[in-house]
Amino acid sequence: MAFGEKIPPFCFPQTASGIEVDVFREALALRGHTLEPLFFPFARVPLEFKAGTVDATMTDLGQDLTQYGGHHGDTAVVYDNVLITLRERALKLRQPRDLDGLRVVSFPGALSRFPAWLEPVRAAGHYSEINDQAVHVRLLMLGRCDVVLSDRTIFRYFVKQAARDPAGPALRPVVEQDFTQVNPLDYRPVFRSTAVRDDFNAGLRLLKANGRFQAIYDRYLRA
């Protein structure tokens, strides 16, 4: 199964673990399946499914994988994407035109997910997608971009990591601004086998019912 390689605490390639990896592993195990996680740059995750190198993928990144034999499963993890700015800038981002003239950095695939907000920025030449989200923190803190679009949990994780790095940039307070309503359907996994998909869905329901799902979240978010 394809996962993103630089999206902690959801995925840790070094240990083949993380919130999302553990949820999929345990949900599938409840129905007798063994997960083999493979990690790729985020933009390649759906491409690996199209190429037939994986049996499932954590997300389709807004691409239609049904024409490649894909079947959507139930959403396991929802990413809470926000616009992040330095507090000292006092930027108010309430509508897409508020990004006019601002340099925006995000994760691969964000443009296809949020075109109304990001396409004008791209057309103006002010938009970049960078796979390593640790770089997002550095760019914002150094004033080399004005806005970061990121899942708030991922961004906070990398801020904590930067705080432990004596060679890292000076950290400055930030503001997280909501700009869209979360749609759980945007984060559905895709499976090649309907039988495995159904087994995953059943396992996921059981994890949520017995409290194990929340326990996985708590273990990583309280670390």
Backbone as a ProteinNet text record, in pm:
[ID]
protein_1_A
[PRIMARY]
MAFGEKIPPFCFPQTASGIEVDVFREALALRGHTLEPLFFPFARVPLEFKAGTVDATMTDLGQDLTQYGGHHGDTAVVYDNVLITLRERALKLRQPRDLDGLRVVSFPGALSRFPAWLEPVRAAGHYSEINDQAVHVRLLMLGRCDVVLSDRTIFRYFVKQAARDPAGPALRPVVEQDFTQVNPLDYRPVFRSTAVRDDFNAGLRLLKANGRFQAIYDRYLRA
[TERTIARY]
84.1	0	87.7	53.1	133.3	94.3	196.6	180.5	276.7	245.6	337.2	457.1	572.3	695.5	732.8	676.9	719.4	599.2	512.9	393.2	374.5	478	461.6	363.6	292.1	299	210.3	164.6	77	154.5	275	357.5	504.1	569.1	712.8	777.9	838	898.5	1006.6	1082.5	1195.8	1151.3	1033.5	983.9	856.7	816.3	692.4	577.2	563.7	460.9	402.1	321.4	252.9	103.4	31.8	-112.6	-180.1	-156.9	-228.5	-183.5	-54.4	-2.1	-55.4	-53.3	-99.7	-248.6	-327.6	-471.3	-497	-431.2	-450.9	-399.9	-283.6	-226.5	-321.8	-371.3	-454.3	-593.2	-649.1	-781.1	-775.7	-672.1	-658.6	-627.6	-546.5	-509.6	-631.1	-729.4	-849.4	-923	-895.1	-957.1	-854.6	-739.1	-642.5	-545	-537.2	-446.2	-320.3	-210.5	-84.2	-49.9	-30.5	1.7	151.1	184.6	322.3	323.6	358.1	357	478.4	454.2	559.8	546.5	657.9	654.5	712.4	640.4	677.3	659.5	727	690.9	540.4	477.8	332	267.5	322.5	261.9	264.2	353.8	365.4	268.5	205.1	118.8	11.8	-69.3	-168.3	-105.4	11.4	77.5	121.7	161.5	201.8	83	-35	-154.1	-183.1	-174.2	-198	-100.5	23.7	127.1	112.5	27.3	5.5	110	189.4	295.4	246	126.4	70.1	-73.3	-121.5	-258.4	-357.5	-304.2	-390.5	-310.4	-381	-315.5	-393.4	-321.1	-383.7	-477.3	-456.3	-537	-525.3	-620.3	-610	-560.9	-540.7	-495.9	-581.4	-709.8	-800.8	-802.7	-728.2	-725.8	-825.5	-883.1	-981.2	-908.8	-904	-837.7	-935.2	-1064	-1161.2	-1139.1	-1092.5	-1068	-942.9	-868.3	-751.4	-778.2	-905.3	-942.3	-951.9	-961.8	-966.4	-1107.1	-1116.2	-1243.3	-1220.8	-1299.6	-1280.8	-1323.1	-1239.6	-1275.2	-1326.9	-1362.3	-1407.1	-1287.6	-1314.9	-1208.9	-1157.2	-1025.6	-963.4	-908.3	-840.4	-774.2	-813.3	-848.8	-883.7	-774.5	-729.3	-627.5	-696.1	-659.3	-721.2	-631.9	-646.1	-559.8	-602.4	-503.5	-525.4	-420	-444.1	-346.1	-271	-139.6	-57.1	28.4	23.3	98.6	165.9	264.9	327.4	231.3	218.6	126.5	160.5	288.8	331.6	286.7	255.6	211.4	65.8	-11.1	-152.8	-231.1	-201.9	-272.3	-408.5	-509.7	-643.8	-678.6	-696	-718.9	-857.6	-954.3	-1093.3	-1149.7	-1085.2	-1131.4	-1010.2	-1023.5	-907.3	-830.5	-898.7	-826.7	-737.8	-758.4	-670.7	-528.8	-511.5	-377.8	-304.7	-370.5	-307.5	-176.1	-71.1	58.9	138.6	81.4	149.8	215	328.4	399.7	346.2	295.3	229.9	307.1	330.2	395.6	300.3	291.6	205	264.6	189.5	230.2	188.8	254.3	215.9	71	-0.9	-140.4	-238.8	-190.6	-282	-353.6	-284.4	-344.6	-469.7	-464.9	-582	-692.3	-656.5	-755.4	-824.3	-749.4	-803	-778.7	-828.7	-798.1	-850.4	-965.7	-1020.8	-927.8	-858.3	-765.9	-627.5	-582	-441.1	-412	-507.2	-479.8	-441.2	-509.6	-465.9	-324.1	-286.8	-151.5	-49.5	-82.5	6.5	22.8	-90.1	-86.3	-1.4	3.6	83.5	230.6	263	401.6	446.4	349.8	382.2	356.3	341	300.7	405.3	433	527.1	471.1	495.5	463.7	594.2	614.5	738.5	703.8	763.3	730.7	774.6	892.9	946.9	885.3	788.9	716	795.2	909.4	999.5	1049.2	1062.7	1106.4	1001.1	873.6	767.2	789.1	819.7	841.6	958.7	1066.9	1186.5	1158.6	1091.3	1062.8	976.5	876.1	788.1	862.7	939.3	1010.4	1117.4	1175.6	1278.8	1220.9	1089.6	1026.8	1041.3	1070.1	1086.9	957.2	853.3	718.3	625.3	505.9	410.4	305.1	273.6	165.6	207.7	179.9	195	57	23.8	-99	-57.9	-105.7	-63.5	-168.8	-165.9	-241.1	-182.1	-268.5	-218.1	-135.1	-170.5	-94.9	44.7	55.1	185.8	273.9	217.8	297	345.8	258.4	298.5	407.6	399.2	503.5	638.8	643.3	770.9	819.7	729.4	771.8	842.7	786.4	850.8	989.3	1001.1	1130.7	1229.7	1183.5	1270.9	1317.9	1231.9	1267.9	1382	1397.9	1504.6	1634.7	1631.1	1747.9	1821.4	1940.4	2013.4	2052.1	2055.8	2089.2	1964.8	1848.6	1724.3	1695.5	1595.9	1560.3	1495.3	1502.9	1432.2	1282.1	1214.7	1072.1	991.5	889.9	804.7	660.2	578.8	438.8	365.1	276.1	199.2	50	-26.5	-172.2	-220.5	-311.1	-371.5	-509.8	-531.1	-657.1	-732.9	-853.9	-939.1	-980.4	-981	-1019.8	-1118.1	-1142.4	-1234.1	-1291.8	-1406.8	-1465.1	-1405.2	-1371.4	-1312.8	-1417.6	-1380.5	-1467.1	-1401.4	-1454.1	-1391.7	-1376.1	-1462.2	-1453	-1323.5	-1261.4	-1134.4	-1020	-1040.1	-930.3	-957.9	-1041.3	-1071	-953	-921.1	-820.1	-878.3	-790.5	-832.8	-772.2	-855.3	-811.8	-839.1	-752.2	-774.6	-877.7	-881.7	-972.7	-1091.8	-1212	-1330.1	-1338.5	-1290	-1294	-1203.5	-1082.8	-991.8	-1047.9	-1106.4	-1170	-1276.7	-1361	-1468.4	-1412.7	-1306.5	-1243.8	-1184.7	-1122.3	-1067.8	-1178.5	-1286.2	-1396.7	-1450.2	-1464.4	-1514.2	-1415.7	-1287.2	-1185.9	-1179.9	-1194.3	-1192.8	-1309.8	-1426.7	-1542.8	-1517.6	-1454.9	-1427	-1324.3	-1220.9	-1120.9	-1185.6	-1279.6	-1346.9	-1440.4	-1503.4	-1599.2	-1530.8	-1412	-1346.5	-1246.6	-1235.1	-1147.6	-1004.1	-969.5	-831	-793.1	-886.8	-861.5	-814.7	-888.3	-850.6	-719.4	-695.5	-570.6	-449.3	-463.1	-352.9	-325	-429.6	-412.7	-343.5	-393.4	-340.8	-193.3	-154.1	-14.6	82	44	133.7	120	-0.3	-20.8	24.3	35.1	80.1	229.7	295.2	440.4	518.9
-118.8	0	123.9	221.8	342.7	447.7	501.9	609.9	723.3	842.6	954.5	937.2	987.7	960.6	1068.5	1188.2	1296.7	1366.2	1288.9	1347.6	1296.4	1312.1	1275.8	1371.5	1327.6	1197	1090.2	1115.3	1017.9	902.4	930.8	827.9	850.3	746.9	748.5	635.8	665.1	559.1	480.3	547.8	481.9	362	373.4	266.9	201	241.4	189	199.9	319.2	341.6	481	522.4	650.2	629.6	736.7	726	651.4	698.7	641.5	498.5	475.4	341.1	242	281.7	191	160.4	261.9	239.4	138.2	157.8	63.6	-75.6	-81.7	-212.1	-289.6	-221.5	-291.8	-323.6	-232.9	-259.7	-379.3	-385.7	-498.4	-628.2	-618.8	-738.8	-804.8	-723.9	-780.1	-874.5	-860.6	-949.1	-1041	-1055.9	-1154.2	-1108.1	-977.3	-925.4	-867.9	-872.7	-815.5	-695.5	-581.3	-458.9	-451.6	-422.4	-390	-245	-150.6	-9.9	25.3	95.8	149.4	301	371.1	516.2	587.7	691.8	765.5	915.4	998.5	1140.2	1152.4	1245.9	1249.9	1247.8	1323	1331.7	1198.1	1108.8	979.8	875.2	902.8	801.8	750.9	837.5	784.9	730.7	782.6	735.4	590.5	551	412.4	317.7	364.7	281.9	268.9	380.3	376.5	282.8	280.3	196.8	49.7	19.7	-118.5	-174.5	-86.7	-134.1	-155.3	-106.1	-125.5	-174.7	-235.4	-287.5	-187	-84.5	14.4	141.8	249.4	377.1	453.9	528.4	602.7	711.6	761.1	869.9	870	936.4	951.8	1090.6	1178.3	1316.1	1386.5	1356.5	1423.5	1366.1	1258.1	1194.6	1078.8	1056.3	949	816.1	736.1	606.1	492.9	524.7	419.4	362.8	446.7	398.7	311.4	305	217.5	97.2	68.6	-47.2	-19.1	107.5	143.6	145.7	113.9	116.4	189.9	291.1	372.6	298.1	311.6	262.1	375.1	342.4	444.1	528.1	653.4	744.3	704.1	689	654.3	777.4	861.9	979.9	1101.7	1208.9	1334.6	1436.6	1502.6	1606.6	1742	1814.2	1943.5	2054.8	2083	2181.6	2324	2405.2	2545.3	2630.4	2760.7	2857.1	2911.8	2901.3	2937.6	3057.9	3159.4	3282.8	3324.7	3411.7	3467.6	3564.7	3553.2	3640	3787.4	3817.9	3957.8	4022.1	3938.3	3993.5	4038.7	3985.3	4021.7	4005.6	3901.1	3876.5	3813	3859.8	3804.2	3737.3	3606.7	3529.9	3468.1	3542.4	3498.3	3453.9	3493.9	3458.9	3447.7	3378	3354.5	3479.7	3588.9	3709.1	3767.7	3724.9	3772	3717.3	3616.6	3562.2	3637.3	3733.9	3808.1	3870.3	3845.5	3903.9	3831.6	3727.1	3653.4	3526.8	3491.1	3368.2	3253	3150.9	3039.4	2910.3	2834.5	2704.2	2599.2	2485.2	2377.9	2242.7	2138.4	2000.8	1961.5	1863.5	1818.7	1771.2	1817.1	1779	1879.3	1979.7	2078.3	2159.3	2186.7	2266.9	2200.2	2069	1998.9	1988.1	1995	1984.7	2118.4	2227.7	2360.2	2458.9	2430.4	2515.1	2657.8	2676.7	2812.2	2904.8	2850.7	2930.4	2938.9	2831	2822.6	2848.5	2825.3	2846	2990.9	3092.3	3229.9	3258	3197.4	3216.4	3151.4	3032.5	2964.5	3045.5	3095.7	3173.1	3298.8	3352.2	3472.4	3439.9	3309.9	3269.8	3273.2	3269	3281	3152.5	3041.4	2917.6	2808.9	2735.2	2623.4	2505.9	2385.5	2263.8	2193.2	2166.7	2106.8	1983.4	1870.6	1744.4	1741.5	1793.3	1792	1906.9	1873.9	1980.1	2042.6	1984.8	2053.8	2182.7	2182	2301.8	2411.5	2373.6	2473.2	2561.1	2496.8	2570.9	2666.4	2617.1	2699.2	2821.2	2798.8	2909.2	3016	2972.4	3069.1	3147.5	3078.3	3145.1	3240.9	3210.4	3296.6	3406.5	3408.3	3511.7	3490.4	3366.8	3338	3295	3280	3267.2	3339.1	3367.8	3442.3	3352.5	3243.8	3155.2	3010.3	2926.7	2781.9	2718.6	2635.8	2556.4	2416.2	2375.5	2247	2195	2065.3	2007.8	2062.3	2106.5	2173.8	2080	1952.8	1858.2	1835.2	1822.4	1803.5	1925.7	2045	2166.7	2178.7	2151.6	2160.8	2059.1	1942.3	1841.6	1895	1954.1	2003	2126.3	2205	2316	2260.8	2154.5	2092.4	2039.8	1980.3	1930.2	2044.3	2154.1	2269.5	2329.4	2324.8	2381	2303.3	2177.2	2093.7	2103.9	2175.4	2185.8	2316.3	2310.5	2433.7	2512.2	2445.8	2514.4	2561.2	2537.5	2574.2	2722.5	2769.2	2911	2950.4	3077.6	3128.3	3112.7	3052.8	3027.5	3148.6	3180.1	3295.5	3248.1	3316	3273.8	3277	3181.9	3174.2	3176.9	3200	3196.6	3092.8	3006.9	2907.3	2956.9	2974	3029.7	2924.5	2893.5	2801.8	2868.2	2790.7	2848.8	2760.9	2642.1	2553.1	2454.1	2398.2	2294.7	2159.4	2082.6	1951.1	1858.6	1792.9	1693.6	1556.5	1471.5	1340.1	1257.7	1282.2	1205.8	1234.2	1348.6	1382.1	1292.7	1219.7	1143.8	993.4	948.6	805.4	728.2	612.3	526	457.5	400.3	329.7	189.4	90.9	-49.1	-108.2	-198.5	-266.9	-379.2	-438.9	-550.4	-502.4	-531	-494.1	-576.6	-700.9	-785	-728.1	-686.4	-626.5	-493.8	-417.2	-290.4	-313.9	-412.4	-441.6	-488.4	-567.6	-612.8	-494.7	-402.5	-283.5	-202	-179.5	-100.9	-164	-295.9	-365.7	-352.7	-367.1	-353.1	-212.6	-113.5	25.6	53.6	3.2	22.5	-38.5	-154.4	-220.1	-140.9	-89	-7.3	114.4	174.5	292.3	252.9	138.3	95.1	52.7	-8.7	-60.4	37	156.8	258.3	253.9	153.2	140.3	251.9	295.1	403.2	529.1	569.4	689.1	667.9	546.9	517.3	536.1	500	519.8	668.6	746.8	892.6	947.4	909.8	964.7	930.8	812.2	770	861.3	904.1	988.1	1136.4	1181.2	1324.4	1369.3	1276.7	1313	1292	1244	1218	1348.8
0	0	0	-81.5	-96.1	7.2	73.2	170.3	135.4	186	170.7	261.9	217	291.6	392.9	383.3	471.8	533.7	596.9	657.9	801.1	885.3	1026.5	1094	1197	1264	1200.5	1077.6	1012.9	950.3	900.4	837.9	872.6	923.2	950.6	870.3	756.7	674.8	747	833.6	899.1	983.1	1041.8	1129.5	1075.8	954.2	895.2	993.8	1051	1152.1	1133.4	1229.8	1222.7	1238.2	1262.4	1284.6	1170.4	1048.3	934.4	905.8	910.5	884.2	987.3	1113.7	1219.2	1207.6	1171.9	1155.8	1044.2	931.1	820.3	856.6	919.6	956.1	1047.8	1151.4	1249.3	1194.7	1114.5	1057.2	962.9	881.4	788.7	862.6	968.5	1044.2	1108.2	1145	1206.4	1112.3	982.4	883.4	816.4	882.3	836.1	730.4	705.6	603.8	668.5	597.2	642.8	555.6	618	544.8	515.3	390.9	353.1	305.6	393.4	353.4	268.3	160	74.8	75.1	83.7	102.7	-19.1	-62.2	-182.4	-158.7	-239.4	-239.7	-262	-193.7	-187.5	-325.9	-420	-552.6	-626.3	-587.2	-655.2	-601.7	-488.9	-426.4	-523.1	-585.7	-680.4	-808.2	-845.6	-967.4	-953.9	-832.8	-810.6	-827.7	-789	-809.5	-958.6	-1030	-1174.6	-1244.4	-1194.9	-1256.3	-1219.7	-1122.3	-1082.3	-988.7	-927.7	-837.6	-695.1	-663.5	-530	-542.6	-435.7	-432.7	-375.8	-310.2	-245.8	-223.9	-197.1	-171.2	-65.6	16.7	125.1	75.1	-46.9	-101.5	-252.5	-318	-463.5	-502.6	-403.3	-427.4	-531.9	-530	-621.5	-761.8	-785.1	-917.1	-921	-1037.8	-1052.5	-1073.6	-969.8	-979	-1009.1	-1017.8	-1047.5	-1187.8	-1279.4	-1415.6	-1424.3	-1312.9	-1305.5	-1214.6	-1193.6	-1112.8	-964.7	-927.5	-787	-729.6	-600.6	-528.4	-396.7	-371.3	-251.5	-125.5	-22.3	109.5	196.3	319.3	413.5	459.4	487.7	530.5	668.1	678.2	806	875.8	801.5	857.7	775.5	843.3	777.1	805.5	700.7	715.3	727.4	831.3	861.8	807.8	679.6	615	647.9	678.2	713.3	643.4	640.4	591.2	711.5	709.5	824.9	789.7	874.1	852	982	970.7	1089.9	1157.1	1287.1	1360.4	1339.6	1334.1	1321.6	1191.2	1090.5	962.2	966.8	1059.8	1075.5	945.6	871.2	745.6	773.7	704.4	715.2	582.8	585.4	463.2	468.2	418.4	426.4	291.4	183.5	50.1	-42	-154.9	-240.4	-280	-305.3	-350	-241	-116.9	-9.2	-23.8	-110.1	-135.9	-247.3	-309.7	-419.2	-373.4	-448.6	-418.8	-312.7	-253.8	-147.6	-203.1	-145.8	-183.8	-98	-165	-96.1	-122.4	-16.6	-25.9	29.4	-39.6	8.4	-28.3	1.3	-26	-168	-229.2	-363	-367	-467.9	-483.2	-429	-356.8	-298.2	-405.7	-515.9	-622.3	-677.7	-697.4	-749.8	-646	-518.2	-411.5	-384.4	-398.4	-365.1	-479.3	-598.6	-714.5	-703	-641.1	-631.3	-555	-456.7	-376.8	-440.1	-498.2	-535.7	-682.8	-771.1	-913.4	-945.3	-889.7	-916.7	-867.1	-755.1	-701.6	-794.8	-843.3	-938.2	-1065.6	-1118.1	-1242	-1227.4	-1105.8	-1080	-1054.9	-1049.6	-1028	-884.1	-791.4	-649	-570.6	-642	-575.3	-593	-484.5	-489.5	-410.8	-459.9	-386.3	-351.5	-223.3	-174.6	-92.3	-127.4	-62	83.9	113.7	250	329.3	415.2	483.8	597.8	633.1	725.5	662.4	530.4	457.9	468.1	475.5	487	610.1	721.9	846.4	830.1	774.1	757.6	669	557.3	465.8	531.5	607.3	672	778.7	861.1	969.7	918.3	803.7	746.2	657.7	643.1	562.1	413.4	372.5	230.5	163.2	241.2	187.9	284.3	238.1	320.5	383.9	316	360.1	337.2	434.8	418.6	428	330.7	337.6	381	497.3	553.7	650	670.9	782.4	911.7	1000.6	1120.7	1209.3	1213.9	1296.5	1240.2	1108.7	1045.6	1067.6	1048.4	1065.9	1209.8	1305.4	1446.4	1478.3	1418.1	1440	1394.7	1277.1	1225.5	1300.9	1356.3	1442.5	1566.2	1624.9	1741	1705.3	1587.2	1543.6	1523.4	1466.2	1443.5	1575.2	1677.2	1807.7	1872	1834	1889.9	1810.7	1700.3	1612.3	1639.4	1700.1	1730.3	1605.9	1491.6	1367.2	1292	1350.2	1283.5	1292.1	1218.6	1220.6	1352.4	1384.4	1502	1478.8	1575.2	1560.4	1604.1	1525	1552.6	1562	1641.4	1655.7	1522	1504.5	1380.4	1410.2	1305.5	1311.8	1211.1	1253.8	1165.4	1125.3	995.9	947.5	866.4	910.6	835.4	704.6	596.6	468	390.4	439.3	369.7	468.9	437.3	520.8	483.9	585.4	561.6	500.7	392.5	330	345.6	433.6	455.2	327.7	228.2	104	28.9	58	-7.1	39.3	147.6	208.1	211.8	120	114.5	55.3	112.9	51.7	-71.2	-150.8	-271.8	-271.1	-300	-303.8	-441.9	-484.2	-611.6	-595.8	-478.1	-450.9	-369	-415.5	-337.3	-209.4	-213.6	-93.6	15	-23.2	74.6	123.1	32.3	71.5	176.2	152.5	247.2	381.4	377.5	502	578.3	505.2	571.3	636.2	563.1	618.3	746.5	746.1	865	980.3	951.3	1055.2	1111.5	1024.5	1069.4	1162.9	1128.8	1216.4	1353.9	1356.4	1483.9	1565.1	1499.4	1569.8	1635.1	1566.1	1621.7	1735.4	1722.4	1824.4	1953.7	1943.1	2064	2126.4	2068.4	2126.2	2078.5	2001.6	1955.5	1858	1776.1	1680.2	1752.8	1856.1	1932	2006.1	2052.2	2123.2	2032.8	1905.9	1810.9	1794.7	1777.1	1766.5	1890.7	2005.7	2131.1	2149.2	2109.8	2129.3	2054.6	1935.9	1856.5	1889.3	1915.3	1936.9	2074.7	2168.6	2302.9	2321.9	2216.9	2226	2230.9
[MASK]
+++++++++++++++++++++++++++++++++++++++++++++++++++++++++++++++++++++++++++++++++++++++++++++++++++++++++++++++++++++++++++++++++++++++++++++++++++++++++++++++++++++++++++++++++++++++++++++++++++++++++++++++++++++++++++++++

